[in-house]
Amino acid sequence: MSTMRRAEAHGEHGEHGEHGEHGEHGRHSEQSEREAPRLQDTLRESRQRLQDAVAGYGARDIQPLAPYAALAAIFNLLFAGFLLAAKRSNRPLPERLAPHDILLLGVATYKLSRLISRDQVTAFLRAPFVTFKSPAAASEVEEEPRGTGWQRALGNLLTCPYCVAQWVSAGFVYGLVLAPRITRVVAGAFATYTVADFLDLTYEQATKIAFSPPPGQHQQQQGHESE
């Protein structure tokens, strides 16, 4: 008899527990349904306030602010990822960069950023975001961003060597901390490339000066030919 009573009591407790769980779940569902419109209204108001705040800037198609903000967020997320990777690899951040590393990475950053943003061979990287305008000096090209939104934002980034340099320099510095040997090798390759370019341009200018006649002599030759 006592066993049957315990079983009945346990059954009643189970039924009450199930009803309680269903009731609590129902209350949560009703609360979520009531809060969902409020959340949507809050997001809508926040978005409208943000649009009103930047509305005076104008030129939204030419200056896509939202993609710019996303690019800035990505840049900072990469920086946070670098700090996390440095911590997990037990590589302490240097108190300062050595002058020779700053010079090496600076020269390499200059060359790689121009290679990405202006070189005619790397035009296939920029083609989805830019329009070709004309050839430029030293195997470079003139281009302009096209489209709207992300297309224009990436076009503005990829055609600006100063903008690309910020990303390239950050990558070199991160590499110097995490993998200094291979980073110095890669940076050394681009630094050597820069020196070679400078020597090529210097040689071309020196050749033009050496083989071009003096201005007075050129005028005398033109006078004799006219006579």
HUCOR-V89725 format. One record per pair of residues at least 6 apart in sequence whose C-alpha atoms are under 6 Angstrom apart, sorted by the first residue. I is the first residue (numbers start at 1). GAP is how many residues later the second one is. If there is no record, write none. Layout:
# HUCOR-V89725
i,gap
I,GAP
I,GAP
This chain:
# HUCOR-V89725
i,gap
61,87
64,85
67,83
105,82
107,84
108,79
108,82
108,83
109,56
109,59
109,60
111,83
113,48
113,51
113,52
114,47
117,41
117,42
117,44
118,22
118,23
119,21
120,20
120,21
129,17
129,22
129,26
130,14
130,15
130,16
130,25
131,12
131,13
132,11
133,9
133,10
134,8
135,6
135,7
145,7
145,10
145,11
146,6
157,6
175,8
176,7
